[in-house]
Amino acid sequence: MLPAVTSQQPPALSPGNPKREDPDEPVPIDEPGPGRSEPEAPPPEEVAG
């Protein structure tokens, strides 16, 4: 019975969070992780400097 409940947990979250269907996939670029403090491309000021 335990394995059956665990199997139903992931699908139950699918409809609630369609964006996080695959936990194996990395976090989307739209939401950078807490460790990534700098954006993908540095500001124009830094490039000119």
Contact map, one row per residue, 1 for C-alpha under 8 A:
1111100000000000000000000000000000000000000000000
1111110000000000000000000000000000000000000000000
1111111000000000000000000000000000000000000000000
1111111100000000000000000000000000000000000000000
1111111110000000000000000000000000000000000000000
0111111111000000000000000000000000000000000000000
0011111111100000000000000000000000000000000000000
0001111111110000000000000000000000000000000000000
0000111111111000000000000000000000000000000000000
0000011111111100000000000000000000000000000000000
0000001111111110000000000000000000000000000000000
0000000111111111000000000000000000000000000000000
0000000011111111110010000000000000000000000000000
0000000001111111110110000000000000000000000000000
0000000000111111110000000000000000000000000000000
0000000000011111110000000000000000000000000000000
0000000000001111111110000000000000000000000000000
0000000000001111111110000000000000000000000000000
0000000000000000111110000000000000000000000000000
0000000000000100111111100000000000000000000000000
0000000000001100111111100000000000000000000000000
0000000000000000000111111000000000000000000000000
0000000000000000000111111100000000000000000000000
0000000000000000000001111100000000000000000000000
0000000000000000000001111110000000000000000000000
0000000000000000000000111111000000000000000000000
0000000000000000000000001111101110000000000000000
0000000000000000000000000111111100000000000000000
0000000000000000000000000011111100000000000000000
0000000000000000000000000001111100000000000000000
0000000000000000000000000011111110000000000000000
0000000000000000000000000011111111010000000000000
0000000000000000000000000010001111110000000000000
0000000000000000000000000000000111111000000000000
0000000000000000000000000000000011111000000000000
0000000000000000000000000000000111111110000000000
0000000000000000000000000000000001111110000000000
0000000000000000000000000000000000011111010000000
0000000000000000000000000000000000011111110000000
0000000000000000000000000000000000000111110000000
0000000000000000000000000000000000000011111000000
0000000000000000000000000000000000000111111101100
0000000000000000000000000000000000000000111111100
0000000000000000000000000000000000000000011111110
0000000000000000000000000000000000000000001111111
0000000000000000000000000000000000000000011111111
0000000000000000000000000000000000000000011111111
0000000000000000000000000000000000000000000111111
0000000000000000000000000000000000000000000011111
